[in-house]
Amino acid sequence: MGPLGQAQPAEADLAAAATDDVVIAADADAADAAELVIEAEPAPAEPAAPAEPAVTPTPAPRRRQLGPYEIIAEIARGGMGVVYLCRRAGEAGFERLFAIKEMHAHLAHDHDFVAMLLDEGRLAARIHHHNVASVLELGKSEHGYYLVMPYVEGCSLDQLLAKNPTFRPPSLIVPILIGALNGLTAAHSLEDDDGNPVGLVHRDVSPQNILVGIDGDARITDFGIAKARARISSTEPGMLKGKLCYCAPELLDHGHRVDHRADQFAAGAVLWSALTGRPLFRGDTDAETVRRVLTLEVAAPSKVGLAPPAVFDEIILRALDRDPERRYPSASAMAEALREAALTSGMLGAPTRVARWVRETFADALAERQRQLRLAVKTSTGNQILVLPGLAPGAQSTPSAPPAPFASSEAPTVTLPPESTAMDIARFLGALALAFGAGTLVALWARGLL
């Protein structure tokens, strides 16, 4: 989202004239009105100097508005649009901050994209749960549509893990995932006005879309835009890079019915990687990553990388089963299994401990962000937009590719099994075409990557 500074009152310079007969004075009121008053003792030999004409101050231009919301800072920028920190003012000095995602202007002309965004956004706006960064409002600007969401001070799980590559205590990681699963449960349970389930699926659960606030609570974000993002991903090569390793196999299999259990698979992949410190399905190429999602035999997390306690192995491996029927029946069932395992083993940290981890990890960055935020909020006028600093060195403010995998001789090289049938290969190629578009599939084939 250059820094804004609050206008300072002008200060008069005191000029000591040789005759001591001229005094330049500027009081606070005159400074605010941008006026300079000159008082002079008339000299006997000369007429009094004419008074300077009053200067009418030019009002500073107000910041850009999105409906009733005033943009005060840029938080993030990505392929779909820009995220702004905005303020809405009310009566008697009431103010509240919001995060607003405004789509890029060129996407407003893609009617299918807009329709997807609006359809899913309307559903997401009905989710009310403290573990979900809900969509509060849909609006339209001169650029296109925008989504209004609560402003959460904190970081993404992706940023938190990147800053702690070897410090991944289950007592802090597991509560974050339990919170995310609770948020998913609220979304999966959404009903229409007639009490019928709407079947909302996030489809894009990843460390980048799990926010961890300085209050210690985890919140799922970006509900309602996964399908829309998938549309622009099919026309922009690389848009899904970094997200494929959290995709459920059924999302890559054209024609396969997708339901809430796809989000459970993604949560399992997030937890596996977070606890082990290793990316689960990440390959050197997107084609390799898709192949791993479809064929890799997943090892128990307790035997990989940071070797977390084996008490979580069965839960994670069940969530990662390629057959949705063998996963947990719901996100809430998986959350309950994690909670029970963590409690039994004494590894269920309180939200206050998670909050402390976030604050200590990003102490300097959060302090600087708060300083610049206060500066921006104090200034009610001006046409500049402050870009708030990221929470990690070089961090992208949009969903970005996860950190590079840890170098290890244990990293598996996965190929299609020798017994793979023509149908297996066809499913794999179909998954690539669905994920990246047929043009990308042809390009991969031509470059010898398939």
Summary of the structure (lengths in Angstrom):
residues: 450
radius of gyration: 28.0
end to end distance: 39.5
largest distance: 112.0
contacts: 1358
relative contact order: 0.14
helix: 39%
strand: 14%
